[in-house]
Amino acid sequence: METPLTQREALQTPRPKRIRTFTASHNEILMLDAVARYHGFSKSATITSLVKKEFWRIFPQGTGEVRPDPGARVVIGGPERAP
């Protein structure tokens, strides 16, 4: 029986990339193309970057499954959000 990985080991273990699909309108694809070109990213990298920014904005301390990387600066508190 294998010993479970620690969180650090799990983060450092390379995992294969997985291809996923999504549904978007023609205008949403045009918007994605424009944002990707502006930043010089691929569409995939643009989506990933935006999801990561939004995730850490909503969950600055992470969740039960996703924790901040070792050494990451975690800000507790911060500006108040409008309801």
C-alpha positions as CSV (number, residue, x, y, z in Angstrom):
1,M,0.0,0.0,0.0
2,E,1.4,3.4,-1.0
3,T,1.8,6.2,1.5
4,P,-0.3,9.3,0.7
5,L,1.7,12.3,-0.6
6,T,2.1,15.4,1.6
7,Q,0.6,18.6,0.3
8,R,4.1,19.8,-0.7
9,E,4.8,16.6,-2.5
10,A,1.5,16.7,-4.3
11,L,2.2,20.3,-5.5
12,Q,5.6,19.3,-6.8
13,T,4.5,16.1,-8.5
14,P,4.1,16.8,-12.2
15,R,0.7,16.0,-13.6
16,P,-0.2,15.7,-17.2
17,K,-2.2,18.6,-18.7
18,R,-5.7,17.7,-19.6
19,I,-7.6,19.1,-22.6
20,R,-11.0,20.5,-21.7
21,T,-13.7,22.1,-23.7
22,F,-16.1,24.9,-23.0
23,T,-19.1,26.6,-24.6
24,A,-19.0,30.2,-25.5
25,S,-20.9,32.5,-27.9
26,H,-19.2,34.0,-31.0
27,N,-18.9,37.4,-29.2
28,E,-17.3,35.7,-26.1
29,I,-14.7,34.0,-28.3
30,L,-14.0,37.4,-29.9
31,M,-13.5,38.9,-26.5
32,L,-11.3,36.1,-25.4
33,D,-9.2,36.5,-28.6
34,A,-8.8,40.2,-27.9
35,V,-7.8,39.8,-24.3
36,A,-5.3,37.0,-25.2
37,R,-3.7,39.1,-27.9
38,Y,-3.5,42.1,-25.6
39,H,-1.6,40.1,-23.0
40,G,0.3,38.0,-25.5
41,F,-1.0,34.8,-24.1
42,S,-2.8,31.8,-25.7
43,K,-6.5,31.6,-25.2
44,S,-5.9,28.7,-22.8
45,A,-3.4,30.7,-20.7
46,T,-5.7,33.7,-20.7
47,I,-8.6,31.6,-19.3
48,T,-6.3,30.0,-16.7
49,S,-4.9,33.3,-15.6
50,L,-8.3,34.9,-15.2
51,V,-9.6,31.9,-13.2
52,K,-6.6,32.0,-10.9
53,K,-6.9,35.8,-10.3
54,E,-10.6,35.4,-9.5
55,F,-10.0,32.4,-7.3
56,W,-7.4,34.1,-5.1
57,R,-9.6,37.3,-5.0
58,I,-12.5,35.3,-3.6
59,F,-10.5,32.8,-1.5
60,P,-7.3,34.6,-0.4
61,Q,-6.5,31.8,2.1
62,G,-7.4,29.0,-0.4
63,T,-10.0,26.3,0.2
64,G,-9.8,22.9,1.8
65,E,-8.4,21.4,-1.5
66,V,-6.4,24.3,-2.8
67,R,-3.9,25.9,-0.5
68,P,-1.5,28.8,-1.2
69,D,1.9,27.8,-2.5
70,P,4.6,27.6,0.2
71,G,6.0,31.1,0.8
72,A,3.0,32.9,-0.8
73,R,2.0,36.2,0.8
74,V,-1.5,35.8,2.3
75,V,-3.3,39.0,3.1
76,I,-6.0,38.6,5.7
77,G,-8.7,41.4,5.7
78,G,-8.2,43.9,2.9
79,P,-10.7,46.3,1.3
80,E,-14.3,45.8,2.2
81,R,-16.5,44.5,-0.6
82,A,-19.9,46.0,-1.4
83,P,-22.7,43.6,-0.7
